[in-house]
Amino acid sequence: MSLISLYKRKNKKLLFTTPSHSQKFFIFHKFYQFYKYDISETEAHDPELALSKAEESASKIYKTKHTYFLTNGSSSGIIAAVLSCTKKGDKVLIWEHAHQSHTNAVKLSGCIPVFYSINKIKYWGVYGKTILSPDQLKDVKAVIVTSPTYEGIVSDIRSIKKLCREFGAYLIVDEAHGALYPFSDKLPESSVEIADFTIQSLHKTAGGLNPTALLHVNCDIDASNALSMINTTSPSYPLLTSIEANINFLNSNRGKIQLNKLIDSIINLKKNVNNVEFFGDDITKILIKHNKYSGYELSEILFDKFNIEDEKTNDISTMLLCGIGTTSKKIEMLKKALKKL
């Protein structure tokens, strides 16, 4: 199958997966517009100045010292953050089951990885919150925390930041799945204004195109040199333009109305479905389990009988991911399917 045929192929499944635009919600509605915005670094266009102004505008929205647009996913933001605040031989504290970009960042920086563990929540089969002790921070230059987790478990970032400050360690938060947090009080608190570095994936929940993301910096470190080491010198201006439009939409009244509509739809679903249990700190991650089925059985039933595809499953529970592109109609169809289990 060619990439073009893959693009044209219609998916009849009801997707509760990334990317969160659900193949319908786009900041740019027509694919051909990508060619219109695909330019180079020419004096006539001066895209570097436009990008600088766009990032400056984003920084004001997020209340950061600097916000960088990423077109190579959150992975590039994680790597750039570690490269920016460490030197060869430094120790970096990372979760033993973290995303591979965390270990890759430590390898590329020449640092020494120090691993910490997280307990699993027994009755759900998912990892819980990150809890660190002072002993773990000794001689550590940087700490990387994943919050929220894939399933929407959120750690106490304020407490972790306080601990990092005491030991002079930089705090890097992988908030890839929490890009909607700054735009609603009904969602968990974002790390953007707390951590030294916060990385968010726009494509996971915020409606962005793969693999758009953001690197937020709230310390006196310039991450541009590190980004230039790992990024292409021919950036995709269509993707960069989509990032700007994505942020402006999320920060607009229309965007906030759509986000609150999504949250209200999920609240309604939880109130009206009694035959499954729900869990998690982030309402946009619908983590469920059923007393008659394993997580894998539940996932298979939803897929085969109701044409619903989930994002992630373990032997106990199943997680259906929602984002800014998830419609109320889609949530209503999920509600009807869950009631029929």
C-alpha positions in Angstrom: 0.0 0.0 0.0 1.4 3.4 -1.0 1.3 6.5 1.3 -1.2 8.2 -1.1 -3.6 5.2 -1.0 -3.2 5.2 2.8 -4.3 8.9 2.9 -7.3 8.2 0.6 -8.4 5.1 2.6 -11.4 5.8 4.7 -11.3 4.5 8.2 -14.8 3.4 9.3 -13.8 2.8 12.9 -14.7 5.3 15.6 -11.2 6.3 16.7 -10.4 7.3 20.3 -6.8 7.6 19.5 -4.1 10.0 18.5 -3.9 12.3 16.6 -6.8 14.1 18.3 -8.1 15.9 15.3 -9.8 12.5 14.5 -9.2 13.0 10.8 -11.9 15.6 10.6 -10.9 18.6 12.8 -8.2 20.7 11.1 -6.8 24.1 11.7 -6.2 24.1 8.0 -9.1 22.5 6.3 -7.6 21.8 2.8 -4.6 19.7 2.2 -3.4 21.8 -0.8 -2.9 24.8 1.5 0.3 23.1 2.7 1.9 23.9 -0.7 0.9 27.5 -0.5 2.8 27.9 2.8 5.8 25.7 1.9 8.5 28.4 1.5 12.2 28.7 2.1 14.3 31.2 4.1 14.1 34.0 1.5 14.3 37.7 2.1 11.0 38.2 0.3 9.2 36.2 2.9 11.6 36.5 6.0 10.0 33.4 7.6 12.6 33.4 10.5 11.3 36.8 11.6 7.7 35.6 11.3 8.5 32.5 13.4 10.3 34.6 16.0 7.2 36.8 16.4 4.9 33.7 16.4 6.9 32.1 19.2 7.0 35.4 21.1 3.2 35.6 20.9 2.9 32.0 22.1 5.2 32.7 25.0 2.8 35.5 26.2 -0.2 33.1 25.9 1.6 30.4 28.0 3.3 33.0 30.3 6.7 31.4 29.7 10.2 32.9 29.2 10.3 31.3 25.8 8.1 28.8 23.8 9.7 27.0 20.9 7.7 25.5 18.0 8.7 21.8 17.3 8.0 19.9 14.1 9.8 16.8 15.2 7.5 15.8 18.0 7.9 16.1 21.8 11.0 13.8 21.5 13.0 16.7 20.1 11.9 18.9 23.0 13.0 16.4 25.6 16.4 16.0 23.9 16.9 19.7 23.6 15.9 20.4 27.2 18.5 17.9 28.5 21.2 19.1 26.1 20.5 22.7 27.2 20.8 22.2 31.0 23.5 19.5 31.4 27.0 18.7 30.4 28.9 15.5 29.9 29.1 13.4 33.0 26.1 15.0 34.8 23.5 12.7 36.4 20.0 12.8 35.1 17.1 11.2 37.1 14.6 9.4 34.8 11.8 6.9 35.2 12.9 3.4 34.4 9.9 2.9 32.1 9.9 6.3 30.5 9.5 7.1 26.8 12.6 6.2 24.8 13.3 9.9 24.1 14.2 10.3 27.8 17.0 7.7 27.6 18.1 8.9 24.2 18.4 12.5 25.5 20.7 11.3 28.3 22.8 9.2 25.9 23.2 12.1 23.4 24.2 14.5 26.2 26.8 12.2 27.5 25.1 12.2 30.9 24.7 9.4 33.4 21.2 8.0 33.8 19.9 7.4 37.3 16.6 5.5 37.3 13.6 5.8 39.6 10.6 3.5 39.8 6.8 4.2 40.0 4.4 1.9 41.7 1.6 0.5 39.6 -2.0 1.0 40.6 -2.9 -2.6 41.3 -6.6 -2.6 40.4 -6.1 -0.7 37.1 -2.8 -2.0 35.7 -1.4 1.5 35.1 1.5 3.4 36.7 0.7 5.9 39.3 2.1 9.3 40.2 5.8 10.2 40.4 7.0 10.5 44.0 10.6 11.4 44.7 12.6 11.5 47.9 15.5 13.9 48.8 17.9 11.0 48.6 17.2 10.5 44.9 18.1 14.1 44.1 21.7 14.1 45.5 24.2 15.1 42.9 21.5 15.1 40.2 21.6 17.9 37.5 18.2 17.3 36.0 15.0 15.3 36.6 12.6 14.2 33.9 9.0 13.5 35.0 6.1 12.2 32.8 2.9 14.0 33.8 0.3 13.1 32.8 1.0 9.5 32.1 -0.5 7.9 29.0 -3.6 7.1 31.0 -4.0 10.5 32.5 -2.4 10.1 36.0 -1.0 13.5 37.0 1.9 14.0 39.5 2.3 16.8 42.1 4.7 18.9 39.9 4.7 21.8 42.4 6.1 19.5 45.2 8.7 18.0 42.8 9.8 21.4 41.6 10.3 22.5 45.2 12.4 19.5 45.8 14.5 20.1 42.7 15.0 23.7 43.7 16.4 22.6 47.1 19.0 20.4 45.3 19.7 22.8 42.4 18.3 20.4 39.8 16.5 21.4 36.7 12.9 19.9 36.3 11.9 18.7 32.9 8.2 17.7 32.6 7.1 15.5 29.7 3.5 16.9 29.4 3.1 15.5 25.9 -0.4 14.3 26.7 -1.4 17.5 28.6 -1.4 20.2 25.9 -5.0 21.1 26.7 -4.3 21.8 30.4 -3.5 25.6 30.1 -6.8 26.3 28.4 -9.4 25.0 31.0 -9.8 25.1 34.7 -11.7 21.8 34.5 -8.5 20.0 33.6 -5.4 19.4 35.8 -2.9 22.2 36.4 -0.3 22.5 33.6 3.4 22.3 34.4 4.1 25.1 31.9 4.4 27.9 34.6 6.0 25.6 37.2 8.8 23.5 35.6 12.0 24.7 34.1 11.2 22.9 30.9 7.7 21.6 29.8 7.2 19.7 26.6 3.7 19.3 25.0 2.5 17.4 21.9 -0.2 19.4 20.1 -1.1 16.4 18.0 -2.0 14.1 20.9 -4.9 15.9 22.4 -4.9 19.5 21.1 -5.9 18.9 17.5 -2.5 19.5 15.9 -1.0 17.6 13.0 1.6 14.9 13.5 4.2 15.6 14.8 3.7 19.2 16.0 4.8 20.0 19.6 6.0 22.8 21.9 9.0 23.3 24.2 8.3 25.8 27.0 11.3 27.2 28.9 10.9 29.0 32.3 14.5 29.3 33.3 17.4 31.5 32.1 18.5 29.0 29.5 18.5 29.5 25.7 17.4 26.2 24.1 17.8 27.4 20.5 21.4 26.1 20.2 20.4 22.6 21.4 17.4 22.6 19.0 19.7 23.6 16.1 21.9 20.6 16.8 19.0 18.1 16.4 16.6 19.8 14.0 16.8 20.1 10.2 18.0 23.4 8.7 15.0 23.2 6.3 12.0 23.3 8.6 8.4 22.7 7.5 6.8 26.1 7.4 3.3 24.6 6.8 3.7 22.7 10.0 5.1 25.8 11.8 2.1 27.8 10.5 -0.3 25.1 11.7 1.3 25.3 15.2 0.6 29.1 15.3 -3.0 28.6 14.2 -3.5 25.8 16.6 -2.4 27.8 19.6 -4.4 30.8 18.6 -7.5 28.6 18.2 -7.0 27.0 21.6 -6.7 30.5 23.2 -9.7 31.9 21.4 -13.3 31.9 22.7 -14.3 29.4 20.0 -11.5 27.1 21.1 -12.3 27.3 24.8 -16.1 26.7 24.1 -15.2 23.6 22.1 -12.9 22.3 24.8 -15.5 22.9 27.5 -18.1 21.2 25.3 -15.9 18.1 25.1 -15.4 18.1 28.9 -19.1 18.4 29.5 -19.8 15.6 27.1 -17.5 13.3 28.9 -18.9 14.3 32.3 -22.4 13.4 30.9 -21.1 10.0 29.7 -19.6 9.2 33.1 -22.9 10.1 34.9 -25.0 7.9 32.6 -22.8 4.8 32.3 -23.0 2.6 35.4 -21.8 -0.8 34.1 -18.1 0.2 33.8 -15.7 1.9 36.2 -13.8 5.1 35.4 -10.5 6.2 36.7 -7.8 9.0 36.2 -7.0 12.6 36.9 -7.5 13.8 33.3 -11.1 13.5 32.1 -10.1 13.5 28.5 -8.4 10.1 29.0 -11.4 7.7 29.5 -9.8 4.9 31.4 -12.4 2.1 32.0 -12.7 -1.5 33.2 -15.5 -4.0 33.3 -16.0 -6.7 36.0 -16.7 -9.4 33.4 -13.9 -8.8 31.0 -10.1 -8.3 31.0 -8.8 -5.1 29.5 -7.9 -6.9 26.3 -11.3 -8.6 26.0 -13.0 -5.2 26.5 -10.9 -3.7 23.8 -11.7 -6.5 21.5 -15.4 -6.3 22.1 -15.4 -2.5 21.5 -13.5 -3.0 18.3 -15.4 -6.0 16.8 -18.9 -5.3 17.9 -19.1 -1.5 18.1 -16.3 -0.4 15.6 -14.6 1.6 18.4 -10.8 1.6 18.6 -9.1 2.5 21.8 -5.7 4.1 22.4 -4.1 1.8 24.9 -5.0 -1.4 26.8 -3.6 -3.6 29.5 -4.8 -6.8 31.1 -7.1 -5.0 33.4 -8.3 -1.7 31.8 -8.7 0.1 28.5 -8.1 3.8 27.7 -10.0 5.8 25.1 -8.3 9.1 24.3 -10.3 12.2 23.6 -9.1 15.5 22.3 -10.2 18.9 20.9 -11.4 17.1 17.8 -13.6 14.6 19.6 -17.2 15.6 18.9 -20.2 15.3 21.3 -21.7 12.9 18.7 -18.7 10.6 19.0 -18.9 10.6 22.8 -22.7 9.8 22.6 -21.9 6.8 20.3 -19.3 5.6 22.9 -21.9 6.0 25.7 -24.4 3.9 23.8 -21.8 1.2 23.2 -20.6 1.1 26.8 -24.3 0.8 28.0 -24.7 -2.3 25.8 -21.8 -4.2 27.3 
